[in-house]
Amino acid sequence: MENVFHTINPIYDRNSKILILGSFPSIKSREQNFYYSHPKNQFWSILSDVFNEEIVDKRQFLINHNIAMWDVIKSCSIEKSKDSSIKDVVVNDILSIVNASDIKYIFTTGKKAYQLYNKYLYDKVLISAIYLPSTSPLYACLSYKDKLKEYLIIKEILDKN
């Protein structure tokens, strides 16, 4: 188990309306310096299907759809990419991007991100998190189709706002 620091910058601009928070980047994401970079992670294909749009430039896609992205954790001790092993948590300053944007909704991808957000950040940010299932290949409890159904709420909320 090693202490690791988050090195991927948050993605947002002043027009961002929702924030998607993961727990902490996987080894593959840290190597690629971008979110959900493991080739078997379903995050980007699910978002592509939610918006019925091919994603060419991931960062631009998020900005175009008023989606901000970051992770709850700034640094932690972690074994490989296992959320279940996370200890010694230091959280990111989520409030800084909420205050610099139009974020009204926060989604967490996976149980760990949801738990950590509620434990460390909710009292500062005061926006209730909406839980979304993990898109990790290790989270096989739900099928792709079932995960996609859960993620459709992102488009529904953006369409209303």
N, C-alpha and C positions, 0 to 999 in steps of 0.2 A: 504494500500500500504506500502510495507516495502522495505528497502534497502538490497539487497542481493548480495553476492559475488560469483563469479564463482569458483568452487573448483575442477572441473574435469581437469586433465592434458591434454595437447594437445597430439595427437598421430601422430608421424612422425618419420622418420629416414632420414639419409643423401640421401637415394635413392628415397624419396618421389617425385613424379612428379606433382601431383595435390593436391590441398588443398580444402576441403569441409568445408565451414563455415556456421554454423547456427547463429541465433541471440543470444540466451541465453537459457540455459537448462531449461526444464520444471521441475516442482516440482518432478515428478516421476523420471526424469533423475538425479536430484540432490540427491534424496533419494538412487537411485541405484548406484550413482557415475559413470555413463556411459551415453554416448550420445544416444539419441532417445530411451529411455527405456520405454516409455509409451507403454503398450501392444497393443494399437490400432494404434500406429504410423506405417506407412507403409515403413519407410526408409530402414530397414534391409531386408524386403521381396523384395522391389524393387531392391536393390543392388544384392541380391541373384539371382533374375531373369535377371538382366543386365549381370551378369557374368556366368549365368547358372551353379551355384555352391551353394551347401548347405553351410551355414555359421555356423560353429561350435564354433569357437573362433573369436569374432568380431574384437578384436584388431589385432590378427594375420592375419585375412583376409585383413584388411586395409593395413598392412605392406607388406603382400605378393603381393598386387596389386599396390604398390607404391602410396597409397592414404594417405594423411595426413588429420587430422580432428581437428577442434577447433571451437570456437565461436568468433564472433566479440566482444562481450561485456565481460568485466572483472567484472564490478559491475554496478548495476542500481537499480532504484526503480521500482518495478513491482507488479501488482496485480495478485495473483495466477500464472498462466502460460501464461497470455495474452500479446502477443507481442504489441497489440494496446495500452496497458497501460504503456509501458516502458518510463521512464524518467530518468534524472540524469545519463546519460551514461558515463562510463569510459571504454575505449576500451582496448583489449588485445594487446600485442606487437607482432602482426602478422609478422612483418618484421624479428623478431628474428628467427622464424622457416623457413621462406623463405630463409634467408641467410645461414641457417645450413642444407639446403637440395637442391634438384634439382627441386624445384617447379617452373613451368612455367605457370600453369593455376590455376585459383581460381574460384570455384563454390560457389554460395550462395544458401541456401535452404530457399526459402520464400522471400517475398517482404521486410520485415523489415531488414533482414540480408543484402540484396542487397542495400537498401537505406543507412543503417548505414555504410557499407563498403565504399560506394562511398562518403559519407559525411566526415568520419573521417580517413579512412585508404588509400584510393587510392593514394592520393598525396605522401604518404610515401613509399608505396609498389610498385607503378607504374606497376601493373598488372591489366588489366581490369577484372572485375568480370563477370562471366557468370551466369545469373539467372536460377535457377531451381525452379519449384513449390514446395511449402511446402508439406511435407508428413504427416503433422498433420491430425488427424481424423477430426479436425474442418474445414479443407480446403477441402470442398466437391465440389468445382466448377469443378474440373476435376476428371474423373474416374481413378481408379487404372491403367487401360490400357493406358490412356492418359499420366499420370504421368510417367509411365514406358517408353513410347516413348521419353519423354523429357530427361530422365536420361541415355538413351543409348549413349548420346554424351560422357559420361565419358569413356566408353569402347572404343569408336571410337578414342578418343584422346590418350588414353593409348596405343592402338594398333599401332598408328602412331609413338609414341615416344618410 
